[in-house]
Amino acid sequence: MKYLEEFSDPDLAKNLIDQIHEVTTQRWALMEVCGGQTHSIIRHGIDQLLPDAIELIRGPGYPVCVTSLEIIDKALEIAARPGVIFCSFGDMLRVPGSNDDLFRIKSRGGDVRVVYSPLDALTLARENPDREVVFFGIGFETTAPANAMTVYQANRLGIKNFSLLVSHVLVPPAIAAIMESPVCRVQGFLAAGHVCSVMGTAEYPPLCDKYQVPIVVTGFEPLDLLEGIRRTVIQLEEGRHELENAYPRAVLPQGNVAAIAMLRDVFDVTDRAWRGIGMIPQSGWRLSERYAEFDAERRFAVEDIRADESPLCRSGEVLQGLIKPHECAAFGKECTPRNPLGATMVSSEGACAAYYLYRRLELLEPETSPSTAVAPEPSHA
């Protein structure tokens, strides 16, 4: 398949790995921002092929992982109400709230539906004028344009029984928050290519200058990631801190101009709470006043719901790169993909889920009996 097999070539991967070994003379800590990058790195064993001096730190990850507990509880409250059709992508249904998840709401009679596009939810609203239809709009900048377009269409078509529960988060403010943490160890970033394909790269050079940190935009295939790591290490070894685009086949400097215009029309920037991290100023979107009537939080009066994280779950430290997933005492014990304590174990691209899927046998080996051990999936670049 075009741009998949070509970017998984083992000979080219070995060449890049050799170059990384050759240029590395000091210890460096790099953070991959996106959970898709983490999943690919762990799946292909890329981190195990790098020099010992290079540490890859898990970043804020996948949007499912950083959607705040309060927003999840608001979603559960809305979904449980009679007369509501609550629509979501499938990966949100098992994300735990304070006491429930959307699957349990559905099992108790709530009309919770998995859709493949927010426009599917808008179609449901047109087909069910006597019901309130809510779409759970989560994600980084990547998924926001489709949600913005759906609200725009609802307004244009006069569909008043549709609303959006918004939990969009923005990557650049998260990078700033990580760098300003007193315990930050990150010296370079692998920026998420899909985010930059929408928003472009203009927001990143100021971060490079302010925090003296290189940022390299990468894709998600093994060669994409290895090239991003190579470029980041070269910058660090040379004492540079610049933005580089290692994903030019998908990312243009200006991004998607039409999508950006739609986002600016429908959304305003706001403070946003990140699950396990806390409030990051100006790190999210909310519906602008022009489209406020489509805001599900306002429509269902759930703005005041508050929640506390489980004391057993250390996903916030994982999301900040302070610990590896297996360093949490609950990993693989109280917390598994079947019974997750936090969103990083729920999402298939969450750091905890990736470690559980590809590394748990080696990480939990002392507690795994020979009779239950299963040969791990072979990993390769």
WOZIGI-V31708 format. One record per pair of residues at least 6 apart in sequence whose ideal C-beta (glycine too) atoms are under 7 Angstrom apart, sorted by the first residue. I is the first residue (numbers start at 1). GAP is how many residues later the second one is. Records with the same first field share a line. If there is no record, write none. Layout:
I: GAP, GAP
This chain:
3: 246
4: 217
7: 214, 215, 216, 217
8: 213, 214, 215
9: 214
10: 370, 371
12: 211
13: 209, 210, 213, 368
16: 207, 210, 211, 214
17: 32, 209
19: 211
20: 30, 31, 209, 210, 213
21: 30
23: 210, 211, 214
24: 27, 29, 30, 209
25: 212
26: 27, 211
27: 26
28: 25, 26, 159, 160, 205, 208
29: 26, 28, 156, 157, 158
30: 24, 26, 27, 157, 158, 160, 199, 202
31: 26, 28, 155, 158, 290
32: 6, 9, 24, 27, 158
33: 26, 27, 138, 156, 157, 158, 159
34: 25, 27, 158
35: 26, 27, 30, 312, 314, 315, 316
36: 184, 313
37: 153, 155, 181, 183, 188
38: 20, 23, 311, 313, 316
39: 310, 315
40: 180, 181, 182, 185
41: 6, 15, 184
42: 312, 313, 316, 317
43: 315, 336
44: 178, 335, 336, 337
45: 334, 335, 336
46: 176, 179, 180, 335
47: 9
49: 332
50: 179
54: 179
57: 128, 129, 264
58: 260, 263, 293
59: 262
60: 6, 114, 214, 259
61: 258, 283, 289, 290
62: 285, 287, 288
63: 75, 76, 77, 106
64: 27, 28, 31, 74, 279, 282, 283, 286
65: 210, 254, 278, 279, 282, 285
66: 103, 208, 209, 253
67: 28, 71, 100, 208, 276
68: 205, 206, 207
69: 28, 29, 206, 238, 240
70: 203, 235, 236, 237
71: 96
72: 23, 25
73: 24, 25, 232, 234
74: 91, 223, 228, 231
75: 27, 61, 90
76: 21, 24, 26, 29
77: 225, 228
78: 6, 8, 56, 87, 218, 222, 224
79: 7, 23, 26, 31, 33
80: 25, 30
83: 48, 49
84: 27, 47, 48, 50
85: 26, 28, 39, 43, 46, 48
86: 24, 25, 26, 48
87: 26, 28, 33, 34, 37, 46, 47, 48, 49
88: 14, 26, 48
89: 25
90: 24
91: 256
92: 10, 44, 46
93: 8, 9, 10, 21
94: 7, 9, 252
95: 6, 248, 251
96: 244, 245
98: 209
102: 10
105: 7
106: 6
115: 6
117: 29
118: 17, 19, 28, 29, 32
119: 31
121: 12, 14, 41
122: 28, 31, 32, 37, 40
124: 9
125: 8, 34, 36, 37
126: 33
129: 32
131: 30
132: 29
133: 28, 29
134: 29, 31, 162
135: 15, 29
136: 29
137: 10, 27, 28, 29, 30, 31
138: 29, 30
139: 29
140: 29, 31, 55
141: 29, 30, 54, 57, 58
142: 52, 53, 56
144: 24, 119, 123, 141
145: 53, 114, 117, 118
147: 17
148: 114, 115, 118, 119
149: 113
151: 13, 115, 136, 140, 143
152: 110, 114
154: 8, 140
155: 136, 139
162: 132
163: 131, 132, 133, 136
164: 123, 130, 131, 132
165: 131, 132
166: 119, 120, 121, 129
168: 116, 117
169: 103, 105, 114, 115
170: 113, 114
171: 21, 24
172: 31, 32, 35
173: 107, 108, 109, 110
174: 106, 109
175: 14, 32
176: 31
177: 103
178: 6, 8, 142
179: 7, 32, 34
181: 139
183: 139
185: 136
186: 135
187: 26, 49
188: 25, 26, 44, 47, 48
189: 24, 26
190: 26, 28, 35, 38, 42
191: 13, 24, 25, 26, 27
193: 24, 25, 26, 27, 54, 57, 58
196: 21, 55, 59
197: 53, 54, 58, 59
198: 57, 58, 61
199: 56, 61
200: 52, 53, 54, 55
201: 16, 42, 44, 50, 52
202: 51
204: 11, 39
205: 38
207: 8
208: 6, 7, 33, 34, 35
212: 29
213: 28
214: 18, 21, 22, 26, 27, 28
215: 28
216: 12, 15, 16, 28, 30
217: 28, 29, 30, 34
218: 6, 7, 10, 28, 29
219: 28, 31
222: 159
224: 22, 23
226: 155
227: 19
228: 18
231: 13, 15
235: 6, 7
245: 6
266: 21, 22, 25
267: 18, 19, 20, 21
268: 17, 18, 20
269: 13, 16
270: 14, 15, 16
271: 8, 10, 11, 12, 13
272: 8, 11, 12
273: 6
274: 6
275: 68
276: 33, 39, 40, 43, 66
277: 39, 42, 43
287: 7, 8
292: 6
297: 6
310: 31
312: 18, 22, 29
313: 17, 22, 28, 29
314: 9, 14
315: 27, 28, 29, 37
317: 6
318: 7, 10, 26, 33, 34
319: 25
325: 6, 26, 27, 30
326: 29, 37
330: 11
331: 21
332: 24, 28, 32
334: 7
335: 6, 7, 10
336: 9, 20
337: 8, 16, 19
340: 6
343: 7
344: 6, 7, 8, 9
345: 7, 8, 11
346: 7
347: 6
355: 8
358: 19, 21
361: 7, 12, 13, 15
362: 14
